[in-house]
Amino acid sequence: MELTYSLEELQKTVVTLSLPAEEQIHAMGGGNVGDEMAIDFDTFFVEKREMLLDAGLLTATQVAALEEIGQAFPSNKEMDVDFWLDQGRLFTDPLWDVIRAKAMIARTEMGLANAGSG
């Protein structure tokens, strides 16, 4: 079922977003890690939010916690493309720490506090 797959991928994405930079890079297999995590978040949460909520796969509380992650992302991707593409920023940009903290809250809300990076 597509929604079950989307939920599983969303769970993986939230866990990955909550990890320290070096573990995010490992989990994503390199590349443009920040950009890929944001794309996954958009694909499996932003685009599927209403369907996951309507199907009872996410609660309103979980959705609210997940929305906090999206709100922490820079609002205009083109204005700060290096935020997404510069892997070094995963280690140095304090905004990534904010995103990780919000992802950990969502991860806990989703019952994934003890999940591995997968």
DAJOZI-V152608 format. One record per helix or strand of 2 or more residues. SS is the DSSP state (a for helix, b for strand). FROM is the first residue (numbers start at 1). TO is the last residue. If there is no record, write none. Layout:
BEGIN
ss->SS from->FROM to->TO
ss->SS from->FROM to->TO
END
This chain:
BEGIN
ss->a from->2 to->18
ss->a from->21 to->28
ss->a from->33 to->46
ss->a from->49 to->54
ss->a from->60 to->72
ss->a from->77 to->85
ss->a from->89 to->92
ss->a from->94 to->109
END
